[in-house]
Amino acid sequence: MSTASLGLSTLAFVGIEFDASRVLVVSIAVLWLGERVTKQLDFLQRFSIPIAVTGGILCSLALALLEVFADVRVRFNLELRDNLLLIFFSTIGLSAKLATLKEGGRTLAILAGVTVAFLVAQNAVGIAVATAAGESLGYGLLGGSISLAGGHGTAITWGALAEEAGFEGATALGLAFATFGLICGGLVGGPIAQRLIRKHRLGDETAIPAAEESDSGAEGDADAPVSVTSAQVIRTILLLAICVGIGGELNDLLRSRGTVLPGFLTAMLVGILLTNLADARRRPVDADVVDLLGNVSLHLFLAMSLMSMQLTQLAGAFGGVALVLVAQVALAMVFAIYVVFRFCGRDYDAAIIASGYAGLGLGATPVAVANMNAVASRFGPSPKAFLVVPLVGAFLLDILNAFVIQTYIELLR
């Protein structure tokens, strides 16, 4: 049977490309692998490492070995992944009630101020380590908020500008920082929350001393059966389709008028509007179904993102990136524990926010939410955290980061 009939297509080099439907199948297998490994390794459960992070890293490592030793490259069509991101943020919007928005307003303002301080510190650390290693100041900025807090999109944008200014290989370097930061962000959030919750006796699990010996998986109650009907599911899918559709149109309209926003932000804003209109008409959205679909889309998105990492292309840059990453991970953990947690109230919500913030500062908003989801499913829900962190990551972070980066560039000229 030909590869084309299997949904695969051979490329010019020795390799294989998976189409969207096969990518979905592989991502589900990756999640299953992550769940099985997590159940077997106690420390993954204890530190609430998301199963998508575990499975995705193992898959990308296996594909890297396949490329090195068998000269076979596997690539994925990630169009479905991008749509899952829109769906996930739509569920965040549909979960945002006015009462919760009001409650989280003060925390949101505090976290915005804290974020400015973090971005300044992140760039200072990047420049300091780069200078000590004999690298250029531009290297330090790429190893700071451009690639870490900013993520892959910001790394590509500023990397291209740096190359135009004469910094050869800036884009590839930025992508290396962003990718390794994404991995680190998914690994440190759980341990941060674990430390804060246990030290300050927060969350539901403090009442269960033997919880660490439980046979439950890392996702805990998040995967427990939810009683829903097909009508509820269809109704919720319709709302998500409206969020994605209208959000896309709104994004195109704003873009045509010179305002560039990430597509998932407008989808989330439409979701916030819809859920509060539904509440006003006393026909609230089905929260259980929204949560369920949100968890599914988030897990699949992260699995697809991590399993598709091209580690062989990043391996050459790892040596130079490692030292900066160690310093930046240390900064993110210290900042989350001693600044974010304290300024956000030193309570359970603050602990969940801190776990998400580490993922946000090193990786991306979905990583932050995955960290919080893994912790909350074990210790208890935190509606405030799931509202505030995505809002900071989806909207405020990019704006503040652009301002901080530009300020650094002007100061360093």
N, C-alpha and C positions, 0 to 999 in steps of 0.2 A: 504493500500500500504506500502511495507516495506521501511525502511529508505535507504537501499541500492539502490532501484530503483529511489530514489530522489537524488542520488548523495551523500548521507550521509552514514556514517558508525558508529555504536555504538562502544564505546571503552570499555575497561575492567572496568573502573569506570563509574559512571553515567555521561555521556557526549556525545557530538556530534562533529564529525569532518566534516568540509566542504571540498569538493574536489575543484580543481582549477576552474572549470566552475562556481560553486556556489559562490566561493570567488569573482569572477568578478561581479556577479549579486549583491552581498551584497555591494561591494565597490561602485558600481554605485548608489545604494540606499543611502549609506553613504554620497556621494557627493551631492545627491539631498537634503538630510536632512541638510547638512551643508549650502547649498545655501539658503534654505528656512529660516533657523534660522538666517543666516547673514542678510537677507533682512528684518527680523523683528526687529533685534537688531541694533540700529544705531551705537553703539560704535564699533561693529565688523566691520562695513563698514568704519567708520571714521579712525580706526587704521589699516585697510587693513589686517585683519586676514584671512589667506587662508581658503577657504571653506573646504578643506580636513582636516585641523587641527580642525576646529569646529566640523564637522561631525564625524571625527575619534575619538575624545575625548568623545563625547556623546555616540557613539556606545560602546567603551570600558568600559565606566561607566555603561551602561545598562547591558552589559555582566557580569560585576563584581557583580552587584546587583542580576542578575539571578543565579550566582554561589553561592552567600552568602545565599540567601533566598529560592531558589528552589533546591539547590544542583545539578545544571546542568552546566556542563562545555562545552563551545563552543571553538573549536580550528579550525585553518585554515591551509590549504595547501598553502604555500606561494611561490611555484615554479614560478608561473606567475609573482609575484611581482619582483622577482630577474631578470627576463627577461625584465620587463618594465624598470628597472633601466638601463640596457644596451641600450635599445632603446632610453631612454631619453638622455643619454650622447652622443649617436650617433647623435641626432638632434643638440646638442650643438656643436659638431664637424662640422657638415654640415653647421652650421651658421657662422663659423669662417673664415672670408676672410683674405687674406694676409695684406690688408690695415688696417684692424681692429687689427690684430696681431701686426703690427708695431706700431700702435697708442697706444696699451695697453702695450707695452713692458716695458716702464719706470714705469708705474703704477704697473705692475706685480712685478718688482724688488723692488719697495718701499713697496708693500704689503708683500713681503717675509720677508723683514727686520722687518716690524711691527709685523708680525706673531711670530717671535722669541721672541720679547719683550712680546707679549701677553702670549705665552706659559710659559715663565719664571714667569710672574706675576700670571698666573692662578694657577700654582703649589705652589707659595709662599702663595697665599690666602688660598688654600686648607690646606696646612701644618699649617698655623697660626691658622685657625679656629679649626682644629683638635687638635692642641696642647692646645688651650684655653679650649676645651671641654674635655680634658683629654684622647684623643684618640692617637693612634700610628701615627708615621710619615707616615707609609704606607697607613693608612686611608686617610691622607691628599693628598697623591699622587693619590690615586684612586678617590678622590673627586676633582682632578685637571685635567690636560690635558690628563691623561690616559683614563678617561671615557667620559669627556665632549668634548674637541676638538677631541679626538681620536675616540669616538663613540663605538658602541657595539663590533666591531671586535677587537679593541685595548684593550677594557676592558676584553674581554675573554682571550686574549693572555697573558696580564700582570697579570690578576687575577689568571690564572693557575700557573704562575711562582711564584706568591706570596704565593699561597697555598703550593707549594713545599717547600718554605722557612719557612713554619710554620704559615702563616696568614690564619687561618681558616675562610671560608666563603668569601674570597676575590672576587671570581668570581661573586657570587650573589650580593655582595655589588657594584661591578663595573657596573653590568648590571642595578642595581637600579639607580645609578647616571646617566648612559647613557640614560635610558628611560625617567626619569624626566627632564633631560637636553634637550632631544629632544622636549618635550612638551614646555618647557620654550623658547627654541630657536624659535619655531614657533609662539610664542605669542608676543615677544618683538621687532621683526624686523620692523613690521608695525608702531608701535608708535615711534620708533627711526627715521624712514624716515619722518613720519608726522611732527615731531618736527623740523628736519633740513630743510625740504622743505618749511614749513610755515615761520620759523624764517628767513631764508635767501632768501625767495621769489624765489624759484627754481621750475622748472617744469611747465607744461601747465596749471595746475589747478589754478595757482595764478591769472589767468585772469578771473576766474569764482568765484566771492565771495560767491555765493549761492550754491556752489558745495556740501557742507555738507548736504544740504537739498534735494539733488537729490535722486530719487527713484531707481537709478541704483544700482546693486549688487556690492559686493566687488571686483568681477573680472572685472567689467567694460567692456572696449572694447575688452578684451581678448576673450570674448565669442561671439563677434559680428559675423554675418554670413560672411564667406569668400568664394568668387567665385572661385571654383576649378572644374576640370574635373576628371572623373574616371581615365583617362590616366595619369594625373599628380599624383594622389594618388598612383596608381600602380607603377609608376616609382620611386616615393619617397620611397615606401615600399621596393622596390628592393634595393635601395641604403642603407636603414637601415639594411636590411638582410645581405648585403655585409659587412657593418661596424661590425655588431655583429659576423658574421662568421669569417672574416679575423682577427678581433680583438681577438677572442677566440683562433685562431691558433697561433697568434703572442704571446699572453699571455702564452700559453702552451710552446712555444719555449723558451721564456725568462725564464720561471720557470725551465725548464729542464737544463738551463745553470746557475742557481743559482740566477736569478734576479726575485724577487717576486713583482708584481705590481697588483693593483686592476683591475679586468676585465673591468670595465667601462672606465678606463683610456685608454687602448689600443683601445677600440671601438671608443672613442672620437678622438684619434689620427688618426685612419683610416678615420674618417669622415672629419677631417681637410684636409687630403691629397686629398680625393675625391672631395671635393667642390672646392679646388683651381685648381685641374686638370681640372675640368669641366669649370671653369672660363677661364683657359688658352685656352681651345678649343672653347670658346665663346658659351658654352651650359650650362649656370648656372643652379644650382638646383632650384627647385620651393620653394622660401623662405616662401611663405604663407602656403604651405602644410607642410613644415618642422616645422614651428612654431606651426601649428595646432596639428600635431601629437606629438610634444614635450609637448605641454600643456596637451593633453589627457593622455599621458604616465606618466607625472609627477603627475597629480592629482590622477590617479589611484594608483600609487606607494605609495604616501603618505597616501591615504585613507586606503590601505591594511596594511601599517605599523602601523598606529595609532589605527585602529579598532582592531588589533590583540594583542595589549598590554595586558599582563596578570597582571592587577592591583592588584588582590587579592594576588598574590605572591610577589608583591612589597610593599604592604601596611605595612608589618611588619618592613621594613627598612626605611619607610618614615620619621619617627620621627628623626632618627639620620642623615638622608640625608638633611632634610629641612634647617637646619642652614647653612650648607655648600652651598646649592643651592642659598639661599638668597644672600650670599656674592658673589658667582660666577656670578649670574645674574646682580648684581649691577656693578661688575667689567666689564662684557661684554658690558653693556650699556654705561658706562662711557668711556670705551676704544673705542667703535665704534663712539661715538659722538665727543670726544675730541682728539682722536689720528687718527683713520682711516679716518674720514671725512677730517680733516685738512691736513694730509700728502698726501691724494689722490687728493687734488686740491680744496677743499671747493666749488665744483660746483655740478650740478645735478647728474652727474655720481658718484661723491664721496658720495652723500647722498644714492643712491641706493646701492653702494658697502657697505656702513656702515650698512644698513638694512640686507644685506646678510651676512655680517661678523658676526653679532650677532648670526644668525642661525648657522653659521659655527663653531663658538667658543663654542656654547653650545650644538649643536645637530649633524648635518651632512650636507653634500653638498646639497642633495635634499631639505632639509629644507631651506637652504640659498637661493637656487634658487626659491623656492616657495614664500619666503618673497619678493624677488625682483620682481617676476612675479606679485604678488598681488599689489605691489606699482606701478610698471611701467604701469600696465594696467589702472591705475587711473590717473597717472600724466604724462605719456609719456615714450617712449622706451629709453633704455640705452644699446646699443650694447657692449660698453666697459665693463660695469659691468658684463654682462652675459658671457663675455669671461674670464675676469680676475679672478673672484671669483671661478668659477668651476675649473680653472687651479690650483689655490692655494689649493683648497679643495681636488681635485682629486690626486694631485701629490706632491706638495711641503709640504703640511701640515704634511702628514704622515712621510716624511723623517725628517723634522725639529723636529717634536714631538719626534721621536725615539731618536734623538740626545739629546734633552733637558731632556727627562726622564732619560736616561742613565747617563747624567751629574749629575742630582739630586741624583740619587741612589749612585753614587760614592762619592759625597760630604757628604751624610748623613750616610755613613757607619762608 
